[in-house]
């Protein structure tokens, strides 16, 4: 992954790859994920919020769509 992206923190990668490279990185990341890992991919997009995303794996937080707006939901947290 470090070939296309910067790693400012262990396990966190940042960059602006092409859609083809982004899809290939997603495919490889989700195939090699072991244990309870979370993979979240966010990229700029032409929509009202300015980004799209996809997520895979164990999640204590997840992005959910609420009327076209992406919001963070804390999973399993009951008030």
C-alpha positions, 0 to 999 in steps of 0.5 A: 500500500505504501507504493500509492499511499502515505502512512502517517500513522500505523495502519492509516493510509492517505492518498489520492489514487485513481479509481482503478488503483483504489478498487484494487487496494480495496480488493487486496485489503479485504482479502487479507484482513484477519481477526477483528479488523476494520477497513474504511475507504473514503474518497472524494466524489461529486455528491452533496457531501463531497465524498463516498465511502465503503467499509468492511470488517468489525465495526464499533462505529460505522458510517450510515446514510441518513437522507443523503448525509453520511453520519457516524453511528456508534454500534452497540452503544445504548443510551 
